[in-house]
Amino acid sequence: MANLTNKTGGAGRTGRTSRTSRRGRIATLLGAVAVVATTTLAGPALATPAEPPAHGGGITGQAPCPDAPEFTCGTLTVPLDHSGRAPGTLDLAVALSNNSSPPKGDLLFLSGGPGQSSVPSIRQMAGKLEPVLKDYRLVMFDQRGTGRGALQCPGLQEDMGSSDLALPRKQSVADCATALGPNARYYSSADTVADIDLLRRALGDRRITLDGVSYGTIVAERYALAHPSRVARLVLDSVAPQSGFDPLDLAAMPATARVLRTACQATGCTTDPAADLAATVRRYGNGAQILSALTGYEFIDPDFGAVPEILHEAAAGQPAKLQDFFALVHQVVDAAPAEDLSQGLHSATVCADGHFPWGSTDTPVAGRAAALERTRQRLTAEQTWPYDPATATGLGSLLVCLDWPREPVPPVPPAHRKLPDVPVLLLGGDRDIATPYELLYEQAELVHHPEIVIVPGAAHSVQNRAANPAGRQAVYDFLLR
């Protein structure tokens, strides 16, 4: 398949920071950063001990990290069930830079997913944030169900790897739910928010700065809403709404047309990739597979260089390159072990958190498929173009939760709540399909004084992946202000 075999890359909507040796070529764009709104607010107060140690007595077993001895690793022990009704604890891996008394306190970096590990990426992330690490101590931790404590669902891992949208087999979903059993309910975002507050206390912080990417932005937003007095600053990179990911992914569909046309204009292609995408979906009915592949491929090449030709040929009835494209993305981009990104944790969290066409995961399974079909019938071509309504109701994570066993779920957080009045930087790329910047602007409406930076030529996970350094510079300026 022309122009694809030498490119390797990252993963779906995860904002992953590992596996960088597989990224291959990332196109370099030289466009200037677009700063939409800038507000300077007072910096955070210094982090000071204010509360008793966290559950388990703080971070235990501190020693040099095995694979990065210039950093310190340890363990935070948290309750399995924060309500205390169910017994048991979880040991979460924590990694820290060694500047123990930084003037601006601790900076907690939250990885994506849900399901991505963090601790193995401490050295890489410290390199990205090096200009601020004289003023902050970098903290990373493996959220419950990730990393060395990854929830294991081998079939689902094989089907979906690091993708949110790849299509799972029904048997893989059933096997995963059986393997996790009733404890799956304890892996929601609400549980992770509670873990973060225990981590903050274990660190001895009165307030903490959060830097979240992709799913990490949801966690950061929800932490800020749950503990507004405990947040100093927020960096939200590749922003997802505080309400969680839309299971129908309706923002990504029109954004695909914008992104492909923008990339096409930048590279001088002579076709209309959005029109060809619409024609391909009409011809083959494979919109969910295309959206999944494009969402992964943005990590390989934010220019989507080979995609217009692939779609143009498929629209004309020649799908061979498109099939090769699907195989490449699944093999190179989506493939990931549970220790890198756990699909078991991803499924448990998304199904516990989500509000679906049938309601929540506490809705009886028997009526879910009919409710989903009613939703498909109500969707219009205008809402889903250049895809079709069947694309919206055929995405991987949605189908996992369609068949997920009924279980109690946490209360749904109130929608559209203003974040606390602290400095907030919202960072995005104009080539991001996974969390398109339309979502960023929606979340900005819930920020008192948003600072918005859109980086031309950047796809998902700007701090980690963008060739254009303007986004990282915006983070440095914001954190050091």
Sequence and secondary structure as in RCSB ss.txt:
>XXXX:A:sequence
MANLTNKTGGAGRTGRTSRTSRRGRIATLLGAVAVVATTTLAGPALATPAEPPAHGGGITGQAPCPDAPEFTCGT
LTVPLDHSGRAPGTLDLAVALSNNSSPPKGDLLFLSGGPGQSSVPSIRQMAGKLEPVLKDYRLVMFDQRGTGRGA
LQCPGLQEDMGSSDLALPRKQSVADCATALGPNARYYSSADTVADIDLLRRALGDRRITLDGVSYGTIVAERYAL
AHPSRVARLVLDSVAPQSGFDPLDLAAMPATARVLRTACQATGCTTDPAADLAATVRRYGNGAQILSALTGYEFI
DPDFGAVPEILHEAAAGQPAKLQDFFALVHQVVDAAPAEDLSQGLHSATVCADGHFPWGSTDTPVAGRAAALERT
RQRLTAEQTWPYDPATATGLGSLLVCLDWPREPVPPVPPAHRKLPDVPVLLLGGDRDIATPYELLYEQAELVHHP
EIVIVPGAAHSVQNRAANPAGRQAVYDFLLR
>XXXX:A:secstr
 TTTTT     STT   S GGG           EEEE             S   TTTSEEEEEEETTEEEEEEEE
EEEESSTTSSS  EEEEEEEE S  S TT EEEEE  TTTB  GGGHHHHHHHTGGGTTT EEEEE  TTSGGG 
   HHHHHHHTT SSS   HHHHHHHHHHHGGGGGG SHHHHHHHHHHHHHHHT SSEEEEEETHHHHHHHHHHH
H GGGEEEEEEES   TT   TT TTHHHHHHHHHHHHHHHHT  S HHHHHHHHHHHH  HHHHHHHHHHHTTT
 TT TTHHHHHHHHHTT  HHHHHHHHHIIIIII   TTTB HHHHHHHHHHH  BTTB TTS GGGHHHHHHHH
HHH  HHHHTTS HHHHTS HHHHHHHSS          SS    SS EEEEEETT SSS HHHHHHHHTTSSSE
EEEEETT  S HHHH SSTHHHHHHHHHHH 
